[in-house]
Amino acid sequence: MSYLERVRALQAWEPSAYRPFTVDHRRVGLIHRDFIPQLADFGAVLQISDAEVTLTPELGDAASRSAAMAEVLAELRSRDLIPGWRNEPYAVCEDWGTPPLFQMERAAVPLFGTLGYGVHLNGFVHDGDRLKMWVGKRSMTKPTGPGKLDQLVAGGLPAGIGVMDNLIKECVEEAGIPEGIARRAQPIGAMSYCTERPEGLRRDVLFNYDLELPADFQPHNTDGEVEEFYLWSMDQVMDTVRESEDFKFNCGVVVIDFLIRRGFIGPDHSDYLEIQRGLHTALR
């Protein structure tokens, strides 16, 4: 799979198969037509029409919406319709920086096509005049991408925590990076995509960071989510992204962004501009 093909895979979805999910006259998600019949039993909470699925206006604040949706999702879970339950609330917003309209379980986010946010950290070291990158192998117990390769640190953004605070928490839990070192991480931008996955529609924004680590640093996992760590040359990283499916679907593209910013993929590459455009899909 070429770099461009991997980027294009994050743009693979069929808009005509989805109906808007609205709250208080604001579109917050997209629900696949095949999942909508599963919501028919919840008319007191979700109003279904040919045009959209709407959270009932009688639920006028975030707390009442969150409570009502929690009951809906608990029932859907009991019917085995929400795999990979996390017990992790996500804020449902119209856009980044807007007030949360309610909260719901992370595992349900792709089924309702609401925006998901995450943090990814490229950990690297200098070996003379060359870079090496730390790569993590995800635990086989992970609900998404079990056994796939990942950034040194990555995680979703739960409700009620800032991006940097969440990154520091994930650094400590996933790779044993002390807070003092984690705070040196540099925010280098965000990437966005909309793609159909087995778990549903992923409309995600990833906030990406770079962190140069001491040459003698050795990561260790503390939360059971990472099986192993590897310190790879950039050639090995590039070959793995380009020639295999070993990286989790979005993590390989985070690597591609790093390769562009660090000059490993330059303007003379025939797909340079199209790759750049593909890293920033409009989600509104």
C-alpha positions as CSV (number, residue, x, y, z in Angstrom):
1,M,0.0,0.0,0.0
2,S,1.5,3.3,-1.0
3,Y,1.5,6.4,1.3
4,L,-1.3,7.9,-0.8
5,E,-3.4,4.7,-0.7
6,R,-3.1,4.6,3.1
7,V,-4.2,8.2,3.3
8,R,-7.1,7.6,0.9
9,A,-8.3,4.7,3.1
10,L,-9.1,7.3,5.7
11,Q,-11.6,9.0,3.3
12,A,-13.5,5.8,2.4
13,W,-17.2,6.2,3.1
14,E,-20.6,6.5,1.3
15,P,-22.4,9.8,2.4
16,S,-25.7,8.7,0.9
17,A,-25.9,5.8,3.4
18,Y,-26.1,8.1,6.4
19,R,-28.8,10.2,8.0
20,P,-27.9,13.3,10.1
21,F,-28.1,13.0,13.9
22,T,-29.2,16.3,15.4
23,V,-29.5,17.8,18.8
24,D,-31.1,21.2,19.5
25,H,-31.1,21.9,15.7
26,R,-27.4,21.1,15.4
27,R,-26.0,18.3,13.4
28,V,-23.6,16.4,15.7
29,G,-23.4,13.0,13.9
30,L,-24.3,10.7,11.1
31,I,-26.1,7.4,11.5
32,H,-26.0,4.6,9.0
33,R,-29.3,3.6,7.5
34,D,-28.8,0.0,8.5
35,F,-28.4,0.9,12.2
36,I,-31.4,3.2,12.3
37,P,-34.0,0.4,12.7
38,Q,-32.2,-0.6,15.9
39,L,-33.3,2.8,17.4
40,A,-37.0,2.4,16.7
41,D,-37.7,1.2,20.3
42,F,-36.5,4.4,21.8
43,G,-39.1,6.9,20.5
44,A,-39.2,8.8,23.9
45,V,-35.5,9.8,23.3
46,L,-34.8,9.6,19.6
47,Q,-37.2,10.9,16.9
48,I,-36.7,9.2,13.6
49,S,-37.8,10.7,10.2
50,D,-36.8,10.1,6.6
51,A,-34.5,13.1,6.9
52,E,-32.8,12.7,10.2
53,V,-32.6,11.2,13.7
54,T,-33.2,13.8,16.4
55,L,-32.7,13.8,20.2
56,T,-36.1,14.8,21.5
57,P,-36.3,18.5,22.3
58,E,-37.9,17.7,25.6
59,L,-34.4,16.9,26.8
60,G,-33.3,20.5,27.2
61,D,-29.9,20.3,28.8
62,A,-26.7,18.3,28.8
63,A,-27.4,16.3,32.0
64,S,-30.9,15.1,30.9
65,R,-29.6,14.2,27.4
66,S,-26.7,12.3,28.9
67,A,-28.9,10.4,31.2
68,A,-31.5,9.5,28.6
69,M,-28.8,8.4,26.1
70,A,-27.1,6.3,28.8
71,E,-30.3,4.3,29.1
72,V,-30.6,3.8,25.4
73,L,-27.0,2.7,25.1
74,A,-27.3,0.3,28.0
75,E,-30.2,-1.4,26.3
76,L,-28.3,-1.5,22.9
77,R,-25.3,-3.0,24.7
78,S,-27.6,-5.7,26.3
79,R,-28.6,-6.6,22.7
80,D,-24.9,-7.0,21.8
81,L,-25.1,-4.0,19.4
82,I,-22.2,-2.0,21.0
83,P,-19.0,-4.0,21.0
84,G,-15.9,-3.0,22.9
85,W,-17.6,-1.1,25.7
86,R,-15.1,1.1,27.5
87,N,-17.0,2.8,30.4
88,E,-15.4,6.0,29.1
89,P,-17.6,9.1,28.4
90,Y,-17.0,11.2,25.4
91,A,-18.3,14.7,24.9
92,V,-20.7,15.2,22.0
93,C,-20.2,18.6,20.4
94,E,-21.1,20.3,17.2
95,D,-17.4,21.2,16.6
96,W,-14.2,21.5,18.5
97,G,-14.4,24.4,21.1
98,T,-18.2,24.4,21.2
99,P,-20.0,23.5,24.4
100,P,-20.8,19.8,24.9
101,L,-24.4,19.0,24.2
102,F,-24.2,15.7,26.1
103,Q,-21.9,12.8,26.9
104,M,-22.0,9.2,25.8
105,E,-20.0,6.0,26.0
106,R,-17.0,6.0,23.7
107,A,-17.8,2.7,22.1
108,A,-21.1,4.2,20.8
109,V,-19.4,7.2,19.1
110,P,-18.9,5.5,15.7
111,L,-22.4,4.1,15.6
112,F,-23.8,7.6,16.0
113,G,-21.0,9.2,13.9
114,T,-20.2,11.9,16.4
115,L,-16.8,13.6,16.4
116,G,-14.1,11.7,18.2
117,Y,-10.8,13.3,19.4
118,G,-7.5,11.7,20.3
119,V,-3.9,12.4,21.1
120,H,-0.9,10.7,19.3
121,L,2.7,11.2,20.3
122,N,5.7,10.4,18.0
123,G,8.5,9.4,20.3
124,F,12.0,9.5,18.7
125,V,15.7,9.6,19.5
126,H,18.8,10.8,17.7
127,D,21.4,8.1,16.8
128,G,24.2,10.3,15.6
129,D,22.8,12.3,12.7
130,R,19.9,9.8,12.2
131,L,16.5,9.5,13.8
132,K,15.0,6.4,15.3
133,M,11.3,6.1,16.2
134,W,9.7,4.2,19.1
135,V,6.8,2.1,17.9
136,G,4.3,0.3,20.2
137,K,2.5,-3.0,19.5
138,R,-1.1,-2.8,20.8
139,S,-2.3,-5.5,23.2
140,M,-4.4,-8.3,21.7
141,T,-7.1,-7.4,24.2
142,K,-7.7,-3.9,22.6
143,P,-11.2,-3.6,21.1
144,T,-9.9,-1.8,18.0
145,G,-6.7,-2.8,16.2
146,P,-5.5,-5.6,18.5
147,G,-1.9,-6.5,17.8
148,K,-1.4,-3.6,15.4
149,L,1.5,-1.2,15.5
150,D,0.9,2.3,17.1
151,Q,2.6,5.4,18.1
152,L,4.7,5.3,21.3
153,V,1.7,6.9,23.0
154,A,-1.8,7.4,21.8
155,G,-5.3,7.6,23.3
156,G,-8.8,8.9,23.0
157,L,-9.8,12.2,24.6
158,P,-12.4,11.6,27.3
159,A,-14.9,14.2,28.5
160,G,-13.6,16.7,31.1
161,I,-9.9,16.6,30.5
162,G,-7.6,18.9,28.5
163,V,-5.6,17.7,25.5
164,M,-2.2,18.2,27.2
165,D,-3.3,16.8,30.5
166,N,-4.6,13.7,28.7
167,L,-1.4,13.3,26.8
168,I,0.6,13.4,30.0
169,K,-1.7,10.8,31.6
170,E,-1.3,8.5,28.5
171,C,2.5,9.0,28.5
172,V,2.7,7.7,32.1
173,E,0.2,4.9,31.7
174,E,1.2,3.6,28.2
175,A,5.0,4.1,28.1
176,G,6.1,5.0,31.6
177,I,7.3,8.5,30.5
178,P,7.7,10.7,33.5
179,E,5.6,13.9,33.6
180,G,8.6,16.1,33.4
181,I,9.7,14.6,30.1
182,A,6.2,14.3,28.8
183,R,5.7,18.1,29.2
184,R,8.4,18.6,26.6
185,A,6.2,17.2,23.9
186,Q,5.6,19.7,21.1
187,P,2.2,20.1,19.6
188,I,2.7,19.9,15.8
189,G,-0.8,20.1,14.5
190,A,-3.9,18.1,13.9
191,M,-5.2,15.7,11.3
192,S,-8.8,14.7,10.5
193,Y,-10.6,12.0,8.6
194,C,-14.0,10.4,8.0
195,T,-14.0,6.7,7.2
196,E,-16.2,3.6,7.6
197,R,-14.8,1.0,9.9
198,P,-16.2,-2.2,11.3
199,E,-17.2,-0.4,14.5
200,G,-19.0,2.4,12.5
201,L,-18.2,5.8,11.1
202,R,-15.0,7.3,12.4
203,R,-15.1,11.1,12.2
204,D,-11.9,11.8,14.1
205,V,-9.5,14.6,14.9
206,L,-6.1,13.6,16.1
207,F,-3.9,16.1,18.0
208,N,-0.4,15.1,17.2
209,Y,2.8,15.7,19.2
210,D,6.5,15.1,18.8
211,L,8.8,14.2,21.7
212,E,12.5,13.7,21.5
213,L,13.5,11.2,24.2
214,P,16.8,10.6,25.9
215,A,18.9,8.0,24.1
216,D,18.9,5.7,27.1
217,F,15.1,5.9,27.6
218,Q,13.3,2.5,27.7
219,P,9.5,2.6,27.6
220,H,7.4,0.3,29.8
221,N,3.7,-0.1,29.8
222,T,1.6,0.1,33.0
223,D,-2.0,-0.2,31.9
224,G,-1.9,-3.5,29.9
225,E,-2.7,-1.7,26.6
226,V,0.7,-2.2,24.9
227,E,2.3,-5.6,24.4
228,E,5.8,-4.5,23.3
229,F,7.9,-1.6,22.2
230,Y,10.4,-1.4,19.3
231,L,13.0,1.2,18.5
232,W,13.2,1.3,14.7
233,S,15.3,3.1,12.1
234,M,13.3,5.4,9.9
235,D,13.9,3.1,7.0
236,Q,12.2,0.3,8.8
237,V,9.3,2.5,9.8
238,M,8.9,3.8,6.3
239,D,9.0,0.3,4.8
240,T,6.5,-1.0,7.3
241,V,4.0,1.8,6.6
242,R,4.4,1.5,2.8
243,E,4.5,-2.2,2.4
244,S,2.3,-3.8,5.0
245,E,-0.9,-3.4,7.0
246,D,0.9,-3.8,10.3
247,F,0.1,-0.3,11.6
248,K,-3.3,0.5,12.9
249,F,-5.4,2.2,10.2
250,N,-4.9,5.8,11.5
251,C,-1.5,5.4,13.2
252,G,0.3,4.7,9.9
253,V,-1.1,8.1,8.6
254,V,0.2,9.8,11.7
255,V,3.6,8.4,10.8
256,I,3.2,9.7,7.2
257,D,2.6,13.2,8.7
258,F,5.8,12.9,10.6
259,L,7.7,11.8,7.5
260,I,6.5,14.9,5.6
261,R,7.3,17.3,8.4
262,R,10.8,15.8,8.9
263,G,11.6,15.8,5.2
264,F,11.6,12.0,4.6
265,I,8.8,12.6,2.1
266,G,9.7,15.7,0.1
267,P,8.0,17.9,-2.6
268,D,9.6,15.8,-5.3
269,H,7.4,12.9,-4.3
270,S,4.7,12.6,-7.0
271,D,1.9,12.3,-4.4
272,Y,3.2,15.0,-2.0
273,L,0.4,17.6,-2.4
274,E,-2.4,15.0,-2.5
275,I,-1.0,13.3,0.7
276,Q,-1.0,16.7,2.4
277,R,-4.6,17.5,1.4
278,G,-5.7,14.0,2.5
279,L,-4.5,14.6,6.1
280,H,-7.1,17.3,6.6
281,T,-10.6,16.1,5.8
282,A,-13.4,18.6,6.5
283,L,-15.8,17.1,9.0
284,R,-18.6,19.7,8.9
